[in-house]
Amino acid sequence: MTAYLIGNLLGRLLMSWLIVFLVVLLRQRGRFRVALRRSLWPWGWIPVGILFVLDILGTVLAHH
């Protein structure tokens, strides 16, 4: 694995988490600490994983 590939995957994972965090923050009406805790607890990683996989799948399908 190249550094470019690892950086790309980590960046996509970070952006997936950020999207989930912003959605949770909006649902918590701006309570930052509660949103951070809820986006990091174990069940919070399920939507992050789903977004990450959909992002990778969309990229793969777009290039074929």
N, C-alpha and C positions, 0 to 999 in steps of 0.2 A: 504494500500500500504506500502510495506516495503522500507527501505532506499536503499536496493540493487536495487529494481525495479526502484525507482525514479532516482537513480544515473545512471542506465543503460539507461533509456529513455533520460535523459538530455545529457549523453555522445553521444548517437546516434544523437540527435538533433544538438549538437555542431559540430560533425563530418560532418553532412549533410551541415550545414552552411559553414564549412571550405572548403568543396569541391566546393560549389557554389562560394565562395569568390575567390578561386584559379583560377577557370575558368574565372571569371570576371576580375581578375588581369591580366591574360594572354591576354584577349581580349583588355584590356586597356593599354597594353604594359608596364606593371610595374608601372603604376601610382597608388600608394597605396591609397591615400585619395579618389580618384575618385572610385576605386574599392570597398573600404569600404562603401562609401556612396551608391553606386548602389546595393551592396549586402544587405544593411539594409533597403532601402526604401520599402514601402509596396509591390510592385510587386516583389521584390527580395525574399520575403518569400514564394512565390508560388513554385519555383523550390526546395527550402529547404523542404517544406512540401511534395512535390512529392517524393524526395529522401528519406525522413524520412519514409513515408508510404511504399515505395518499400523495404526499409531495414527491417522494421518490418514484412512485408509480406514474404520476403525471409527467414527470421529467422523462422517464423511460419511454412512455407511450408517445410523447411529443417528438422524440428523436427517431421513431421508427415509422 
